[in-house]
Amino acid sequence: MFTRRESFRTFLQLYPVVSILVCIHILFWLLVQLPIPAVQIFFSLLDGYNAGIASGEYWRLVTPIFLHVSFGHLFFNSLSLILFAPALEKMLNRPKFILFYLCTGIIADIATFLFEPSNYSHIGASGAIFGLFGAYLFIVYFRRGTIDQANSQLIISILVIGLIMTFFNPNINIVAHIFGLIGGLAIAPLFIRKQQQFVHQTYYTPSPPSRGTLKKLKLYHAFWIIFILLIVIGLIFRFG
């Protein structure tokens, strides 16, 4: 469910919304790197500057979701999307997924505006990504047949680690993480109304696995679990 076996082309075909979101991240990041004053001024109008929001610049509740300054910030948030978002894009369908993603990001940014000082400024997709985990948390406890027990345990483990580490980095927007998660959990019932089991789409008919193949699969999944946990740690302690 959270392991990626698709080719690049197949991933683009199966998960176009996630692919577009990642492309937007990369495009904006590349533009931010340009040493052009006009570009820098433009992007200063897009970040989540609370004083700007208070003065009526409400687009700042949306645009920060797509902005990243450092490569580490871009890398970990985009990779988190690639790992965790495709299953939800399949379960919700594309329009509902993008709406859910934007709603949780906006909820996180509204909370940041309400609870942080007026001179506070922020960017990044972390609030929306935690919103995705809010949806998974709802699925684990209220749509039990949707995903298997192993993936449910993985979700809970990653979420617990992420929440704990959120409080150990002074550069983290704690409010966005917490309220992104709460927002995702709160609105998930509006988007996930019935139990629908996730099916990983493939283009071949697999043969029954041998004992050696099963051992390799266990090692493969163990590798991905460790890798995903490292990504979560990187997401929380991202640099820049």
C-alpha positions in Angstrom: 0.0 0.0 0.0 2.8 2.4 0.9 5.5 0.7 -1.2 6.1 1.9 -4.7 6.8 -0.7 -7.3 5.4 1.2 -10.3 7.6 2.6 -13.1 7.8 6.3 -13.3 5.4 6.3 -16.3 2.9 4.0 -14.6 3.0 6.1 -11.5 2.0 9.2 -13.5 -0.8 7.3 -15.1 -2.2 5.8 -11.9 -1.8 8.8 -9.6 -2.0 12.0 -11.7 -3.1 14.3 -8.9 -0.1 13.3 -6.7 2.2 13.7 -9.7 0.9 17.2 -10.4 1.2 18.3 -6.8 4.8 17.1 -6.7 5.5 18.9 -10.0 4.0 22.1 -8.6 6.3 21.8 -5.6 9.4 21.4 -7.8 8.4 24.2 -10.2 7.8 26.7 -7.4 11.0 25.6 -5.6 13.0 26.2 -8.8 11.5 29.6 -9.3 12.4 30.6 -5.7 16.0 29.8 -6.4 16.2 32.4 -9.2 18.2 35.4 -8.1 15.6 37.8 -9.6 14.1 40.5 -7.3 10.7 40.4 -9.0 10.5 36.7 -8.4 11.4 37.1 -4.7 8.8 39.8 -4.3 6.2 37.7 -5.9 6.9 34.8 -3.6 6.8 37.1 -0.6 3.2 37.7 -1.5 2.4 33.9 -1.4 3.8 32.7 2.0 1.6 32.3 5.0 2.3 35.7 6.6 -0.2 36.2 9.4 -0.2 40.0 9.2 -1.0 39.8 5.5 -3.9 37.4 6.1 -5.2 39.8 8.8 -5.2 42.6 6.2 -7.3 40.6 3.8 -4.8 38.6 1.8 -6.7 35.4 2.2 -5.0 33.6 -0.6 -2.1 33.2 1.9 -4.2 30.4 3.5 -3.8 28.3 0.3 -0.6 29.2 -1.5 1.8 28.2 1.3 0.8 24.6 0.8 2.8 24.5 -2.4 5.9 26.5 -1.4 9.2 25.2 -0.2 12.5 27.1 0.2 15.2 24.6 1.0 15.8 21.4 -1.0 15.4 19.3 2.1 12.0 20.8 2.8 11.0 20.1 -0.8 12.4 16.6 -0.9 10.9 15.2 2.3 7.4 16.7 1.7 7.3 15.6 -1.9 8.6 12.1 -1.0 6.0 11.9 1.7 3.3 12.6 -0.9 4.7 10.0 -3.2 4.6 7.4 -0.5 1.4 8.1 1.4 -0.9 10.0 -0.9 -1.5 7.5 -3.8 -3.6 5.1 -1.8 -6.0 7.9 -0.8 -6.1 9.2 -4.4 -7.4 5.8 -5.4 -9.8 5.4 -2.5 -11.4 8.9 -2.7 -11.1 9.4 -6.5 -9.2 12.4 -8.0 -11.6 15.3 -7.4 -12.4 14.3 -3.8 -8.7 13.7 -3.1 -7.5 17.1 -4.2 -10.4 18.8 -2.3 -9.6 16.9 0.8 -5.9 17.7 0.5 -6.6 21.4 0.0 -9.1 21.5 2.9 -6.7 20.0 5.4 -3.9 22.3 4.3 -6.2 25.3 4.6 -7.4 24.1 8.1 -3.8 23.9 9.2 -3.1 27.4 7.8 -6.2 28.9 9.5 -5.1 27.4 12.8 -1.6 28.9 12.3 -3.2 32.3 11.7 -5.3 32.0 14.8 -2.7 30.7 17.2 0.6 32.2 16.1 1.6 35.9 16.4 0.9 38.4 13.6 4.6 38.5 12.5 4.6 34.7 12.0 5.3 33.4 8.5 5.3 29.8 7.2 5.3 27.7 4.1 5.1 24.0 3.3 2.8 21.0 2.7 3.3 19.4 6.1 -0.1 20.5 7.4 -1.9 18.9 4.4 0.3 15.8 4.7 -0.7 15.4 8.4 -4.2 15.8 7.1 -3.8 12.7 5.0 -2.7 10.8 8.2 -5.9 12.1 9.8 -7.8 10.4 7.0 -5.8 7.2 7.5 -6.5 7.4 11.3 -10.2 7.6 10.5 -10.0 4.6 8.2 -8.0 2.5 10.8 -10.7 3.0 13.5 -13.9 3.5 11.6 -13.4 1.7 8.2 -11.6 -1.3 9.5 -12.0 -3.5 6.4 -10.5 -0.9 4.1 -6.8 -1.6 4.8 -5.1 -4.6 6.4 -3.8 -4.9 9.9 -0.1 -4.6 8.9 -0.7 -1.3 7.2 -2.9 -0.1 10.0 -0.1 -0.7 12.5 2.4 1.0 10.2 0.1 4.1 10.0 -0.3 4.3 13.8 3.5 3.8 14.3 4.4 6.5 11.8 1.8 8.9 13.2 3.0 8.4 16.8 6.6 9.0 15.9 5.7 12.0 13.8 3.7 13.6 16.6 6.4 13.0 19.2 9.1 14.4 17.1 7.0 17.4 16.2 7.6 18.8 19.7 11.4 18.4 19.6 12.2 20.8 16.8 11.8 24.5 17.4 11.6 25.2 13.6 8.4 23.1 13.2 5.0 24.6 12.8 3.5 22.5 15.5 0.1 24.1 15.1 -0.1 23.2 11.4 0.9 19.6 12.2 -1.6 19.1 15.0 -4.6 20.9 13.3 -3.8 19.3 9.9 -4.2 15.9 11.6 -7.3 16.9 13.5 -8.8 18.5 10.4 -8.2 15.4 8.3 -9.7 13.2 11.0 -12.7 15.6 11.3 -13.6 15.9 7.7 -12.7 12.3 6.6 -16.3 11.1 7.2 -17.5 13.6 4.6 -15.2 12.0 2.0 -15.0 8.4 3.1 -18.7 7.5 3.5 -18.5 3.8 2.9 -16.0 1.0 3.3 -14.0 0.4 0.2 -11.0 -1.8 0.3 -7.8 -0.5 -1.2 -6.7 -2.5 -4.2 -3.2 -2.0 -5.6 -3.5 -2.0 -9.3 -1.1 -4.0 -11.4 -0.8 -4.9 -15.1 0.1 -8.6 -14.6 -1.3 -11.8 -13.0 1.1 -12.8 -10.2 1.9 -16.5 -9.8 1.8 -18.2 -6.4 5.0 -17.2 -4.5 7.6 -19.7 -3.5 9.2 -19.9 -0.1 12.2 -18.0 -1.3 10.0 -15.4 -2.8 8.1 -15.0 0.4 11.3 -14.5 2.3 12.4 -11.8 -0.2 9.0 -10.1 0.1 9.3 -10.0 3.9 12.8 -8.4 3.6 11.4 -6.1 0.9 8.6 -4.9 3.1 10.9 -4.6 6.1 13.1 -2.4 4.0 10.2 -0.1 3.0 9.0 0.1 6.6 12.4 1.3 7.8 12.7 3.6 4.8 9.3 5.2 5.5 10.1 5.7 9.1 13.3 7.4 8.1 11.3 9.6 5.8 9.0 10.6 8.6 12.0 11.5 10.8 13.4 13.5 7.9 10.0 15.2 7.5 10.0 16.2 11.1 13.7 17.2 11.4 13.9 18.7 7.9 16.7 21.1 7.3 16.2 24.6 6.0 
